[in-house]
């Protein structure tokens, strides 16, 4: 499935949640979608658990 189709489906889901459930449902669907995206990337191997816990600077000190 192309990214455009996935984006369209996600947008429609957020639109339905916002229309029928209000702003709270919109935020809930958006948050669960973000969690699902991260879990999917993790399961595909694009992310590693250490990516969330490493610092930005890899030993180099910026002054």
VENNOR-V713886 format. One line per field, one symbol per residue. ss: DSSP state (~ for helix, > for strand, _ for the rest). psi: psi as a letter, one per 40 degrees, with the letter a starting at -180 (. if undefined). burial: # if it has 24 or more other ideal C-beta (glycine too) atoms within 12 Angstrom, else .. A space follows every 10 residues. Layout:
# VENNOR-V713886
ss=???
psi=???
burial=???
This chain:
# VENNOR-V713886
ss=__~~~~~~~~ ~~~~~~~~~~ ~~~~~~~~~~ ~~~~~~~~~~ ~~~~____~~ ~~________ ___
psi=hidddddddd dddddddddd eadddddddd dddddddddd dddeediide deeiidhfeh hh.
burial=.......... ...#...... ........#. .......... .......... .......... ...
